[in-house]
Amino acid sequence: MKLRPALTFVELLIVTSIIAILAIGSFTSYFNAKERYALKLSSENFVNQLERAHIYAREEKDNKSWGIKIKDDENYVLMSRDKTGETESYKYSLSYPVKFTTGSKIIWFDQGTGNLAGDIEIKLESLKGDTKTIKISQYGIISEL
């Protein structure tokens, strides 16, 4: 009877260890990519809502001023304001695990012009410390860094 070459237990352990090490590396890459995507998505959505408020204010939609209120570290609201007071129109949340690092803030665009009182900078941060900065000039120009 001929003996066939086969894998020994040690060889099997080595192959399994190599596969496990490669799997761990790919899982960490996956979770880092997922977190970077959440930061990018949250930033883009926030910029879209800022642009929406800016357009509404410039076009004097409903004869009101428009803005965004950052309520806490992960929620914000599209708001309008007239002589009778402020109204919350739509509520939004950042994607987990992204948070605002600037604290509560209200950004009002002037009715008719869309201008602000001054330049504003908003920062978003992920758990790993990656950040996105959104700058709004006094003229309502929004840029994402």
Residue pairs with C-beta under 8 A, 6 or more apart in sequence:
7 15
32 128
35 97
35 126
35 127
35 128
35 130
36 126
36 130
38 95
38 96
38 97
38 98
38 126
39 95
39 98
39 124
39 125
39 126
39 130
39 131
39 132
40 132
41 95
42 94
42 95
42 98
42 124
42 132
43 98
43 124
43 132
43 134
43 144
44 144
45 92
45 94
45 95
46 68
46 76
46 92
46 94
46 122
46 124
46 134
47 134
47 142
47 144
49 68
49 76
49 78
49 90
49 92
50 68
50 107
50 134
50 136
50 142
51 142
52 66
52 78
53 66
53 67
53 68
53 78
53 79
53 107
53 109
54 66
54 109
54 114
54 140
54 142
55 61
55 114
56 62
56 64
56 66
56 80
56 109
57 64
57 65
57 66
57 67
57 108
57 109
57 110
57 111
57 112
57 113
57 114
57 140
58 109
58 112
58 113
58 114
58 140
60 111
60 112
61 80
62 80
62 82
63 82
63 111
64 80
64 81
64 82
64 111
65 80
65 81
65 82
65 108
65 109
65 110
65 111
66 78
66 79
66 80
66 81
66 108
66 109
66 111
67 78
67 79
67 80
67 81
67 106
67 107
67 108
67 109
68 76
68 77
68 78
68 79
68 106
68 107
69 76
69 77
69 79
69 88
69 104
69 105
69 106
69 107
70 76
70 100
70 102
70 103
70 104
70 105
70 106
70 107
70 122
71 77
71 104
72 100
72 104
73 99
73 100
73 101
73 103
74 93
74 94
74 96
74 98
74 99
74 100
75 91
75 92
75 93
75 94
76 91
76 92
76 93
76 94
76 100
77 88
77 89
77 90
77 91
77 92
78 88
78 89
78 90
78 92
79 86
79 87
79 88
79 89
79 106
80 86
80 87
80 89
81 87
81 108
94 100
94 124
97 126
97 127
98 124
98 125
98 126
99 124
99 125
100 122
100 123
100 124
100 125
101 123
101 124
101 125
101 131
102 121
102 122
102 123
105 120
105 122
107 116
107 120
107 122
107 136
108 116
108 117
109 115
109 116
109 140
110 116
113 140
114 139
114 140
115 138
115 139
115 140
116 136
116 137
116 138
116 139
116 140
117 138
118 138
119 135
119 136
119 137
119 138
120 135
120 136
121 133
121 134
121 135
121 136
122 133
122 134
122 135
122 136
123 131
123 132
123 133
123 134
124 131
124 132
124 133
124 134
125 131
132 144
132 145
133 144
133 145
134 142
134 143
134 144
134 145
135 142
135 143
135 145
136 142
136 143
137 143
